[in-house]
C-alpha cells in the first residue's frame, strides 16, 4: 500500500476534481514536494474552471498555451498550475542551547582571560 502525505492526498483529490471539470492533469502523481499541480484546459473552458477553482479557494496560475491533439484534430489549450500547500515544518537544530551549551565561566578562566588581555 502506498502511503501519501496530506499534501499528496489533497493533490490527488484536486486532480480528480479538475478532470471532472474537463481538465487534463499532466503532473505525475503523487505530487513531489516543491512542485505545483499542472494541468491543461480547453481555452473555451478556462473561465468556468478558473471560477470553480477560485470558489474553492484555489488560485490558478496561467502558464502559457499550446495545441493538444484530440480524436477530431488539434485544439488550443492553456497550461495552468495550482500550488498545493504542504505541511509547514519548524526548522529544528541539532545544536544544544542554553546553560548546557554555554556553561558559566569559572573564576580561574576569568582570571586567565584578564591576564591574557593585559587587564591584570
Number of C-alpha atoms within 10 A of each C-alpha: 3 5 8 12 14 12 17 19 15 16 24 18 11 18 21 13 13 19 14 10 15 14 22 19 20 14 17 10 13 17 20 13 12 9 13 17 22 21 20 26 24 18 13 11 14 19 11 10 18 17 14 14 18 11 10 8 9 15 15 17 14 15 12 10 15 11 12 14 10 8 5 6 8 11 12 14 22 20 21 23 19 18 15 18 15 14 8 6 6 6 6 6 7 6 6 9 9 7 8 8 9 9 8 9 8 9 9 8 11 11 13 13 13 11 11 10 9 8 8 9
